[in-house]
Amino acid sequence: MAWTVRRAAILLSLLTLLMATTTPVAAANPIEATNGFYVYPGSAPATWVRSNPDDPRAARISAEIGDRPIARWFGNASDIGSVVASHVGRAHSHGLLPVLVAYNLPGRDACGGHSGGGAGSVGAYRTWIASFAAGIGDRPAVVVIEPDALGDFACMDDTAIEERLGMLRYATEKFMQKAPNTWAYLDGGNVGWVAAGTMADRLDAAGVRNIRGFAVNVSNYYTTAASLDYAGSVNAALGYSAGFVVDTSRNGHGSNGQWCNPPGRKLGTSPQVGGGADMLLWVKTPGNSDGECGIAPDTPAGQFDPELADRLIDGS
């Protein structure tokens, strides 16, 4: 009997120890764990300013755009884990919060066509996104996952849609597992593109419940007020209150219905915590072209154009 009691006590102690060592630690709030947003010195506007110090537009492009915290976009780099780790490490060394964009889905920008490319296969994408998340590790960060990915379905067949949803679900799982102190947001389109209820269904199918939430108005021009309303409608359709962020980089004058380098647009509210969302962010780099269209017909997508930047400052 004594041996049975001792054995039970030993088993109970081992079970208690096992539970203590396997209970997951609550993820940190990356905003509370840092002291403001990281300003990436290698952003396109900051780099242009350093290369063109005598240009009469340089000083105000630096002050109004280059010196602001802008998300850094990451595409199809074979060493993505080390590239991301280096970027996040620099921010972490200063106690600041980096904002990153994962943009490498196969067949990305299916409808727009200006920013095509991405990983060569589903397998390649899974390897890439897992390495991306691992590069962040347990350091605080904000990540917007795959702009346009859930809005482009009209240009895809059912097989391609299911394949894409699978890749996005895998991405959310990897951030949950490998980057626990990251607030990750699936791209949720914008108020002028996909109905809120439809977007909620797509977000749910893509694994939004694995991460912090979703992003709205990325690379578009809709006002913050309209974007907040849209996000609220998406959350109502989801049936729970997911976190969300709004891209305010170019929405100071709202949308004129065009998405590709339209005239008359203006810089929006500077990046900040709150503002009706988790954060208002500059996800799109102001001055980077949407494609060879609009008021920049000769500037490829993603390339910085100082004239575009200057016009966004003036709102012209």
Sequence and secondary structure as in RCSB ss.txt:
>XXXX:A:sequence
MAWTVRRAAILLSLLTLLMATTTPVAAANPIEATNGFYVYPGSAPATWVRSNPDDPRAARISAEIGDRPIARWFG
NASDIGSVVASHVGRAHSHGLLPVLVAYNLPGRDACGGHSGGGAGSVGAYRTWIASFAAGIGDRPAVVVIEPDAL
GDFACMDDTAIEERLGMLRYATEKFMQKAPNTWAYLDGGNVGWVAAGTMADRLDAAGVRNIRGFAVNVSNYYTTA
ASLDYAGSVNAALGYSAGFVVDTSRNGHGSNGQWCNPPGRKLGTSPQVGGGADMLLWVKTPGNSDGECGIAPDTP
AGQFDPELADRLIDGS
>XXXX:A:secstr
 HHHHHHHHHHHHHHHHHHHHHS      TTTTSSSB   TTSHHHHHHHH TTSTTHHHHIIIIITS   EEE 
S TTHHHHHHHHHHHHHHTT B EEEE   TT STTT TT    SSHHHHHHHHHHHHHHHTTS EEEEE TTTT
T GGGS HHHHHHHHHHHHHHHHHHHHH TTEEEEEE   TTTS HHHHHHHHHHTTGGGSSEEEESTT    HH
HHHHHHHHHHHHHTS  EEEEE TTBTT   S  SS TT B  S  EE TTSSEEE  S TTB SSSBTTBTTS 
TT B HHHHHHHHHT 
